[in-house]
Amino acid sequence: MASLTPATTDKTFQGDVLDSESLVLVDFWAEWCGPCKTISPALEQLATKLAGKLKIVKVDVASQRATASRYGVSALPTFVVFKGGKEVARHAGVAGGIQAIEKLVMHAF
């Protein structure tokens, strides 16, 4: 089964996120980040719950450094919501769990 939270890269970020007609939640993460791995299954569930309304993509900050740097990501995980190509909300860390991330997304609609 394909992931509902696919990876995007420095090269595909423009098309995957900034040019998207959907609301996009970007998960900036790293393979070595324990909290990133812990919240990942909940992000898949959120992608299912909001299918057709929200697109979720992941940026591996270790391999996609240009994008992580462009958006000033300094803590992991960092979640950034984009609407119409613009950043509209941000949350760093997993405090509050998936409920905090969902609330962040819902305020952006």
N, C-alpha and C positions, 0 to 999 in steps of 0.2 A: 504494500500500500504506500502510495506517495505521501510525503509529508505535507501537511496543511500549512506549514511554516517554512517555505523554501528559502534557500540561501540566495543572497544577492551579492554582487561584487562591485569593486570600484568601477568597473567598466559598464555594468548593467544597472547601477543604482538610479541613474537618470530615468531610464525607461520603466524600471520596476517600481520606483517610488515617486519621484518628482513629476513624472508625466502621467501617473495613474489617475484615473477618474474616480477611483474608490478612496475612501479613508484608508490610510496605511499606518500600521503600527510596526516600527522597526525595533527589533531586539538586537542590541549591540552586546555580544557575548564572546566568550573564549572557551576553548576545549578544557582548559585547566581550571576554570571557574566553577567551583562547587555549587554556589547559589544559582548560577546560570542553568546548570544541569537539573537542579531541583525543580525549577519553575517551568522548564520546557514542556512537560506533559500537560500542565495547566494551560499553557499557551495554545497547544494543539486543541484542547477542549474549547477554549475561547474562539479559536478559528472556526470550529464546527458550529458553535452556538451563533456566531455572527456571520456565517457564510453568506456571501452576496452583499453584505454591508461593509465588511472590514476585510482588508488584506493584511496578513502578517508576514513579514520577511525577517530573515536573520542576517546580521553582518558579523562575521568572525573578525574581531579586531586584530588578531594576530596576523592574519593574511590579507586583510583589506584595510590597511593602515591609513590610506589616503582619505577614505570616507569617514573613518573613526576620528581622524584628526580634524577634518573639515567641520564636523559637528561637535568638537570639543569633548569627546567622550573620555572621561578620566576615572570613572567608577564602573564596575560591572556587577550585574547587568545594568544597562541603561536602556530605557524604553522611550522612544520618541514617536509622537503621533504627527503625521503629515496630512494636510488637507489642501488640495489644490496646489501641491508642490511646495507648500510652506509649513514650517514647523509650528504646531499649534499647542503642543503640550509635551512635557517631559517628566520622567520619574526615574530616579536612580536607586538601585538596590531592590531587595525583595521584601522590605518592610511593608506590612499590610497585605502581603500575598497577592494572589491573582485578583482579589477584590479591589485592591488599590489600582491595579492596572486597568481593570474593567471600568472602574469609575473614571479614570483618566480618559479612556476611549469614549465613554458615553457622553462626557462633557464636550467632546469635540464634534459630535454629530450636529 
